[in-house]
Amino acid sequence: MHTYFHTTLGFCLWDILALIVLIVLVVVLVAHIIRQRKREKEFEDELEQKQQQAPARTVRQ
């Protein structure tokens, strides 16, 4: 099997493992970016709500 990969495909078993790790890292990175954007959107919405409530509090006082 080792000879087959080396001669036919031009790479070894370590290259396949490195490729698998790279794919996993890319998937994790994409998932992190998606979750981070969702958290930022939620934070901006919450901040907007608090800013809208702030003038109402100052008028009452």
C-alpha distances in whole Angstrom, upper triangle without the diagonal:
4,5,5,6,9,10,10,11,12,12,10,9,13,14,13,15,18,18,18,21,23,23,24,27,28,29,31,32,34,35,37,38,39,41,43,44,45,47,49,50,51,53,55,56,57,59,60,62,63,65,67,68,69,72,73,73,75,78,79,79
4,5,5,6,9,10,10,11,9,7,7,11,12,12,13,16,17,17,20,21,22,24,26,27,28,30,31,33,34,36,37,39,40,42,44,45,46,48,49,51,52,54,55,57,58,60,61,63,64,66,67,68,71,73,73,74,77,78,78
4,6,5,6,8,10,10,10,9,10,13,14,14,17,18,19,20,23,24,25,27,28,29,31,33,34,35,37,39,40,41,43,44,46,48,49,50,52,54,55,56,58,59,61,62,64,65,67,68,70,71,74,75,75,77,80,81,81
4,5,5,6,7,9,9,9,10,14,14,13,16,18,18,19,22,23,23,25,27,28,29,31,33,34,35,37,39,40,42,43,45,46,48,49,50,52,54,55,57,58,59,61,63,64,65,67,69,70,73,74,74,76,79,79,80
4,6,6,5,6,6,6,7,11,10,10,13,15,14,16,18,19,20,22,24,25,26,28,29,30,32,34,35,36,38,40,41,43,44,45,47,49,50,51,53,55,56,57,59,61,62,64,65,66,69,70,71,72,75,76,77
4,6,6,5,5,5,9,11,10,11,14,15,16,18,20,20,21,24,25,26,28,30,31,32,34,35,36,38,40,41,43,44,46,47,49,50,51,53,55,56,57,59,61,62,63,65,67,68,70,72,72,74,76,77,78
4,6,6,8,9,12,15,14,14,18,19,18,21,23,23,24,27,28,29,30,33,33,34,36,38,39,40,43,44,45,47,48,49,51,53,54,55,57,59,60,61,63,65,66,67,69,70,73,75,75,76,79,80,81
4,6,8,10,13,15,14,14,17,19,18,20,22,22,23,25,27,27,29,31,32,33,35,37,38,39,41,42,43,45,47,48,49,51,53,54,55,57,58,60,62,63,64,66,68,69,71,73,73,75,78,79,80
4,6,8,11,13,11,11,14,15,14,16,19,19,19,22,24,24,25,28,29,29,31,33,34,35,37,39,40,41,43,44,46,48,49,50,52,54,55,56,58,59,60,62,64,65,68,69,70,71,74,75,76
4,7,10,12,10,11,14,15,14,17,19,19,20,22,24,24,26,28,29,29,32,33,34,36,38,39,40,42,44,44,46,48,49,50,52,54,55,56,58,60,60,62,64,65,68,69,70,71,74,75,76
4,7,8,6,8,11,11,11,14,16,16,17,20,21,21,23,25,26,27,29,31,32,33,35,36,38,40,41,42,44,46,47,48,50,51,52,54,56,57,58,60,62,63,65,67,67,69,72,73,73
4,5,5,7,9,10,11,13,15,16,17,19,20,22,23,25,26,28,29,31,32,34,35,36,38,40,41,42,44,46,47,48,50,52,53,54,56,57,58,61,62,63,66,67,67,69,72,73,73
4,5,5,6,9,10,11,13,14,16,17,19,20,22,23,24,26,27,29,31,32,33,35,37,38,39,41,43,44,45,47,49,50,51,53,55,56,57,59,60,61,64,66,66,67,70,71,71
4,5,5,6,9,10,11,12,14,15,16,18,20,21,22,24,26,27,28,30,32,32,35,36,37,39,41,42,43,45,47,48,49,51,52,53,55,57,58,59,62,63,63,65,68,69,69
4,5,5,6,9,10,10,12,14,15,16,18,20,21,22,24,25,27,29,30,31,33,35,36,37,39,41,42,43,45,46,47,49,51,52,53,55,57,58,60,62,62,64,66,67,68
4,5,5,6,9,10,11,12,14,15,17,19,20,21,23,24,26,27,29,30,32,33,35,36,38,39,41,42,44,45,46,48,50,51,52,54,56,57,60,61,61,63,66,67,67
4,5,5,6,9,10,11,12,14,16,17,18,20,21,23,24,26,27,28,31,32,33,35,37,38,39,41,42,43,45,47,48,49,51,53,54,55,58,59,59,61,64,65,65
4,5,5,6,9,10,10,12,14,15,16,18,20,21,22,24,26,27,29,30,31,33,35,36,37,39,41,42,43,45,47,47,49,51,52,53,56,57,57,59,62,63,63
4,5,5,6,9,10,11,12,14,15,17,18,20,21,23,24,26,27,29,30,31,33,35,36,37,39,41,42,43,45,47,48,50,51,52,55,56,57,58,61,62,63
4,5,5,6,9,10,11,12,14,16,17,18,20,21,23,24,26,27,29,30,32,33,35,36,38,39,41,42,44,45,47,48,50,51,54,55,55,57,60,61,61
4,5,5,6,9,10,11,12,14,15,16,18,20,21,22,24,26,27,28,30,32,33,34,36,37,38,40,42,43,44,46,48,49,52,53,53,55,58,58,59
4,5,5,6,9,10,10,12,14,15,16,18,20,21,23,25,26,27,29,30,31,33,35,36,37,39,41,42,43,45,47,47,50,52,52,53,56,57,58
4,5,5,6,9,10,11,12,14,15,17,19,20,21,23,24,26,27,29,30,32,33,35,36,38,40,41,42,44,45,47,49,51,51,53,55,56,57
4,5,5,6,9,10,11,12,14,16,17,18,20,21,23,24,26,27,28,30,32,33,34,36,38,39,40,42,44,45,48,49,49,51,54,54,55
4,5,5,6,9,10,10,12,14,15,16,18,20,21,22,24,26,27,28,30,31,32,34,36,37,38,40,42,43,46,47,47,49,52,52,53
4,5,5,6,9,10,11,12,14,15,17,19,20,21,23,24,26,27,29,30,31,33,35,36,37,39,41,42,44,46,46,48,51,52,52
4,5,5,6,9,10,11,12,14,16,17,18,20,21,23,24,26,27,29,30,32,33,35,36,38,39,41,43,45,45,47,49,50,51
4,5,5,6,9,10,11,12,14,15,16,18,20,21,22,24,26,27,28,30,32,33,34,36,37,39,42,43,43,45,47,48,49
4,5,5,6,9,10,10,12,14,15,16,18,20,21,22,24,26,27,28,30,31,32,35,36,37,40,41,41,43,46,47,47
4,5,5,6,9,10,11,13,14,15,17,19,20,21,23,25,26,27,29,30,32,33,35,36,39,40,41,43,45,46,47
4,5,5,6,9,10,11,12,14,16,17,18,20,21,23,24,26,27,29,30,32,33,35,38,39,39,41,43,44,45
4,5,5,6,9,10,10,12,14,15,16,18,20,21,22,24,26,27,28,30,32,32,35,37,37,39,41,42,43
4,6,5,6,9,10,10,12,14,15,16,18,20,21,22,24,26,27,29,30,31,34,35,36,38,40,41,42
4,5,5,6,9,10,11,13,14,16,17,19,20,21,23,25,26,27,29,30,33,34,35,37,39,40,41
4,5,5,6,9,10,11,12,14,15,17,18,20,21,23,24,26,27,29,31,33,33,35,37,38,39
4,5,5,6,9,10,10,12,14,15,16,18,20,21,22,24,26,27,30,31,31,33,35,36,37
4,5,5,6,9,10,10,12,14,15,16,18,20,21,23,24,26,28,30,30,32,34,35,36
4,5,5,6,9,10,11,12,14,15,17,19,20,21,23,24,27,28,29,31,33,34,35
4,5,5,6,9,10,10,12,14,15,16,18,20,21,22,25,26,27,29,31,32,33
4,5,5,6,9,10,10,12,14,15,16,18,20,21,24,25,25,27,30,31,32
4,5,5,6,9,10,11,12,14,15,17,19,20,22,24,25,26,28,30,31
4,5,5,6,9,10,11,12,14,15,17,18,21,22,23,25,27,28,29
4,5,5,6,9,10,11,12,14,15,16,19,21,21,23,25,26,27
4,5,5,6,9,10,10,12,14,15,18,19,20,22,24,25,26
4,5,5,6,9,10,11,12,14,17,18,19,21,23,24,25
4,5,5,6,9,10,11,12,15,16,16,19,21,22,23
4,5,5,6,9,10,10,13,15,15,17,19,20,21
4,5,5,6,9,10,12,13,15,16,18,20,21
4,5,5,6,9,11,11,13,15,17,17,19
4,5,5,6,9,10,10,12,15,16,17
4,5,5,7,9,10,11,13,15,16
4,6,6,7,10,11,12,14,16
4,6,5,7,9,10,11,13
4,5,5,7,9,10,11
4,5,5,6,9,10
4,6,5,7,9
4,5,5,7
4,6,5
4,6
4
